[in-house]
Amino acid sequence: MARHAPGGDLRGGRRHAAGLARPHEHGAQHAQLRGRVFALGVETLRIVHRVLDGAVTERLESLDGSGRQFVRSGTELTCYLPDQRTVLVEKAPPSLMPAGLPKFDSAMADYYLLQSEGAIRQMGEKAQVISVTPRDGFRYGYRVWIQRSNGMPLKTEMLDTDGNVIEQVVFSSLAIRHHIADQEFVPQMPTAGFQWLRDDGAPAVITETPGIWTGAELPPGFHLVAQTAQIMPGVPEPVTHLVYSDGVATVSVFVQSETIRNAPNPAHAAVAQVGNSSAFTSVESGHKFVALGEVPPATVRFIIESLMHQSASHALGMR
């Protein structure tokens, strides 16, 4: 378990949470950032971010290797892939930032301990270091270096349950400007002869009424925040999509109940972890469960085993 001081001061947690919330407010400014992302490898990125009249525009450029560039404008994302001589247009994600800084508030005090580790110089600037330590083994921790003058995060680390760094984002330069021209969101690369593709193939989503999954026991602090059914290619029946969150960490669960309805349950489940992401797959009572999230393996296992128990109890009650 990651170390933390027992007890904790809720008022101090609120004060540090306010500091962590400031970068979200400053995210509405015009900013140019250059930094490195350390996860399974190292990549240098340049990011241009602009909010103008409520509309977000971003460009992310890989300065290493392939030279890929991604431009987000409104709800559309254009991916320039020079190594494949392809341009792909698809639905945009919420942000192109390589690691979104979680937004903490006083409600998180039961599950995370927020502490100041003092001031330090980062990128030649005075920065306040704030640690966010989980109070149990069901979520990851963070350490954030926040620029004192404007509240921007200069460095962010994600820590596993033993306190080891599993992902790190470091900005080597940061410039906040009052104006960024439209031209800065146009990739400077020749695209003549590139293949243009449009992917609007996001799974169709239909509403789904709460079913047998709502009463499942969950790790402390987690609750069901969304439930939908998605029409997936090649799957004859809708796949239930459940989203669980503690306000910081999120886990997606997909429940499928088609071809395996009458198949015997397998003898074992499968768990996998890559970097900061964990996955757990199992089958129970004709349902296939898959959980994915940036949480420890224990969290996805807990949620799936609880849903499996719920499924088995429901199947027994139907007999």
C-alpha positions in Angstrom: 0.0 0.0 0.0 1.1 3.5 -0.7 2.1 5.4 2.5 -0.1 8.0 3.9 -0.5 9.9 7.2 -3.3 8.5 9.3 -6.4 10.6 9.8 -5.8 13.6 7.6 -7.1 17.2 7.8 -10.3 17.6 5.8 -9.8 21.4 5.7 -6.3 20.8 4.3 -7.8 18.5 1.8 -10.2 21.1 0.7 -7.4 23.7 0.4 -5.2 21.4 -1.7 -8.2 20.3 -3.8 -8.8 23.9 -4.7 -5.2 24.1 -5.9 -5.7 21.0 -8.0 -8.9 22.5 -9.5 -7.1 25.6 -10.7 -5.4 24.0 -13.8 -8.9 23.1 -15.1 -9.8 26.8 -14.9 -6.6 27.8 -16.6 -7.1 25.2 -19.2 -9.5 27.7 -20.8 -6.6 30.0 -21.7 -4.5 29.8 -24.8 -1.5 27.6 -24.2 1.4 26.0 -26.0 3.1 23.1 -24.3 6.0 20.8 -25.1 6.7 17.8 -22.9 7.4 14.1 -22.6 5.1 11.3 -21.7 6.7 8.4 -19.8 4.6 5.2 -19.6 5.8 2.1 -21.4 8.1 4.3 -23.5 9.2 7.9 -24.0 7.6 10.2 -26.5 8.1 14.0 -27.0 4.9 15.8 -27.9 4.0 19.4 -28.8 0.5 20.5 -27.9 -1.3 23.6 -28.9 -4.6 24.2 -26.9 -7.1 27.1 -27.5 -10.5 27.9 -26.1 -12.2 30.6 -28.1 -15.8 31.6 -27.2 -16.3 28.2 -25.6 -15.0 26.2 -28.6 -11.9 24.0 -27.9 -9.3 23.5 -30.6 -6.2 21.4 -30.1 -3.2 20.1 -32.1 -0.9 17.4 -30.8 2.3 16.7 -32.7 4.7 13.8 -32.1 8.2 15.2 -32.4 9.7 11.7 -32.4 9.4 8.7 -34.8 6.4 8.8 -37.1 5.6 12.5 -36.9 1.9 11.9 -36.5 -0.3 14.8 -35.8 -3.8 15.1 -34.4 -6.2 18.1 -34.7 -9.3 18.3 -32.6 -11.9 20.9 -33.7 -15.2 20.8 -31.9 -16.5 17.2 -32.1 -14.2 16.2 -34.9 -10.7 14.7 -34.7 -8.4 14.6 -37.8 -5.5 12.1 -37.5 -2.6 12.7 -39.9 -0.6 9.5 -40.2 2.4 10.1 -42.5 3.9 6.7 -41.9 0.7 5.2 -43.3 0.1 8.0 -45.8 -3.4 8.2 -44.4 -5.7 10.9 -42.9 -8.4 9.6 -40.6 -11.4 11.7 -39.5 -13.4 10.5 -36.6 -15.3 11.6 -33.5 -13.1 13.6 -31.1 -12.3 12.5 -27.6 -12.8 15.0 -24.7 -9.2 16.1 -24.9 -5.9 15.4 -26.7 -3.9 16.0 -23.5 -1.7 12.9 -22.9 -2.8 12.5 -19.3 -5.8 14.4 -18.1 -5.3 15.9 -14.7 -8.0 14.5 -12.4 -10.3 17.1 -10.7 -10.3 16.5 -7.0 -12.7 18.1 -4.5 -13.6 17.7 -0.8 -15.9 14.8 -1.6 -12.8 12.7 -2.4 -11.5 13.0 1.1 -12.9 9.7 2.2 -10.9 7.9 -0.5 -7.9 10.1 -1.2 -5.5 12.0 1.2 -4.3 15.3 -0.3 -1.1 16.7 1.2 1.3 19.4 0.3 4.9 18.3 -0.1 6.2 21.8 -0.2 7.6 24.0 -3.0 10.3 23.1 -5.5 11.6 24.5 -8.8 10.4 22.9 -12.0 11.2 24.2 -15.4 12.8 27.1 -13.7 9.5 28.1 -12.1 8.3 27.9 -8.5 6.0 24.9 -8.2 3.8 23.5 -5.4 4.0 19.7 -5.1 0.8 18.1 -4.0 0.4 14.3 -3.4 -2.9 12.5 -3.8 -2.6 9.2 -1.9 -5.4 6.6 -2.0 -6.7 5.3 1.3 -7.0 1.8 0.0 -5.8 -0.5 -2.8 -8.7 0.1 -5.2 -7.3 3.2 -6.9 -4.0 4.8 -8.0 -2.3 7.9 -6.5 -0.9 11.1 -8.0 1.8 13.6 -7.5 1.4 16.9 -9.2 3.8 19.9 -9.6 1.7 23.0 -10.0 3.1 26.3 -11.2 2.4 28.8 -8.4 1.9 31.8 -10.7 -0.9 30.5 -12.8 -1.9 27.0 -11.5 -0.8 25.1 -14.6 0.5 21.5 -13.9 4.1 21.3 -15.0 4.5 17.6 -14.1 2.2 14.8 -13.2 2.9 11.3 -11.9 0.5 8.4 -11.5 1.5 6.0 -8.7 0.6 2.4 -8.2 -0.5 0.9 -4.9 3.2 0.5 -3.8 4.0 4.1 -4.6 5.9 3.3 -7.8 5.6 5.7 -10.8 3.6 4.0 -13.6 3.0 7.1 -15.8 4.6 10.5 -15.9 3.9 13.6 -17.9 6.6 16.3 -17.9 6.3 19.6 -19.7 9.7 21.0 -20.7 8.3 24.3 -21.9 5.0 26.2 -21.4 3.8 29.4 -23.0 0.4 31.1 -22.3 -0.6 33.6 -25.0 -3.6 35.8 -25.4 -4.0 34.8 -29.1 -3.2 31.7 -31.1 -3.9 32.0 -34.9 -6.0 29.4 -36.7 -2.9 28.6 -38.9 -1.2 27.0 -35.8 -3.8 24.2 -36.0 -3.0 23.3 -39.6 -0.4 20.5 -39.8 2.7 21.6 -41.8 3.0 18.4 -43.8 2.3 17.5 -47.5 -0.8 15.3 -47.7 -0.8 14.9 -51.5 -1.5 11.2 -52.4 -2.7 10.4 -48.8 -5.8 8.3 -48.4 -8.6 10.1 -46.6 -10.9 7.9 -44.4 -13.9 8.9 -42.3 -14.9 6.7 -39.4 -18.3 7.5 -38.0 -18.6 3.9 -36.8 -19.1 4.5 -33.1 -21.3 1.8 -31.7 -25.0 2.7 -31.8 -26.2 3.5 -28.2 -29.7 2.8 -27.0 -31.1 3.5 -23.6 -31.4 0.7 -21.1 -33.4 0.6 -18.0 -31.7 -0.4 -14.7 -31.5 -4.1 -14.5 -30.0 -6.8 -12.3 -26.6 -5.0 -12.1 -27.7 -2.1 -10.0 -27.5 -3.9 -6.7 -23.9 -5.2 -7.1 -21.4 -4.6 -4.3 -18.7 -2.2 -5.3 -15.3 -1.1 -4.0 -15.6 1.8 -1.5 -16.5 5.1 -3.2 -17.4 3.6 -6.5 -20.9 3.9 -7.9 -22.7 3.3 -11.2 -22.7 6.5 -13.2 -24.0 5.3 -16.6 -25.7 2.3 -18.1 -26.4 1.9 -21.8 -26.7 -0.8 -24.4 -24.5 -0.7 -27.5 -25.0 -2.3 -30.8 -21.7 -3.9 -31.7 -20.6 -5.1 -35.1 -20.9 -8.9 -35.4 -22.9 -9.2 -32.1 -26.6 -10.2 -32.6 -27.7 -8.7 -29.2 -27.0 -5.4 -27.6 -24.0 -5.3 -25.2 -24.6 -3.7 -21.9 -22.1 -1.0 -21.0 -21.7 -0.1 -17.3 -19.5 2.8 -16.1 -18.4 3.0 -12.5 -16.5 5.8 -10.9 -15.3 7.2 -7.6 -15.2 10.7 -9.0 -11.5 10.3 -10.1 -11.0 6.7 -11.4 -13.3 5.2 -13.9 -14.0 1.5 -14.9 -16.0 0.4 -17.9 -17.7 -3.0 -17.9 -19.2 -4.7 -20.9 -21.7 -7.5 -20.4 -22.5 -9.8 -23.4 -25.0 -12.6 -23.3 -25.4 -14.0 -26.8 -23.6 -17.1 -28.1 -22.4 -18.2 -24.7 -25.9 -18.3 -23.2 -26.0 -22.1 -23.0 -22.2 -22.7 -22.8 -20.7 -24.1 -19.6 -18.8 -21.6 -17.5 -15.0 -21.7 -18.0 -12.8 -22.9 -15.2 -10.8 -19.7 -14.9 -10.9 -16.0 -15.5 -8.3 -13.8 -17.2 -6.7 -10.7 -15.8 -4.2 -8.5 -17.6 -2.3 -5.3 -16.8 -0.5 -3.0 -19.2 1.0 0.2 -17.8 -1.6 1.9 -15.8 -4.6 0.0 -17.3 -6.1 -3.2 -16.0 -8.5 -5.6 -17.6 -10.5 -8.6 -16.2 -12.6 -11.1 -18.2 -14.8 -13.9 -17.0 -18.1 -15.7 -17.7 -21.0 -16.5 -15.4 -24.5 -17.8 -16.0 -24.3 -17.2 -19.7 -22.9 -13.7 -19.4 -19.4 -12.7 -20.5 -18.0 -9.8 -18.4 -15.1 -7.6 -19.5 -13.9 -4.7 -17.3 -11.3 -2.1 -18.3 -9.9 0.9 -16.4 -6.9 2.9 -15.2 -7.2 1.2 -11.8 -5.3 -1.6 -9.9 -6.2 -5.2 -11.0 -7.9 -5.7 -7.7 -10.5 -3.1 -8.6 -11.6 -4.7 -11.9 -11.6 -8.1 -10.3 -13.8 -6.9 -7.4 -16.3 -5.4 -9.7 -16.5 -8.4 -12.1 -16.8 -10.9 -9.3 -19.6 -8.9 -7.7 -21.4 -8.7 -11.0 -20.9 -12.5 -11.5 -22.4 -13.1 -8.1 -25.3 -10.9 -9.0 -25.8 -12.8 -12.2 -25.7 -16.2 -10.5 -28.2 -15.1 -7.9 -30.5 -13.8 -10.5 -30.2 -17.0 -12.5 -30.9 -19.1 -9.4 -34.0 -17.0 -8.7 -35.3 -17.6 -12.2 -35.4 -21.3 -11.7 
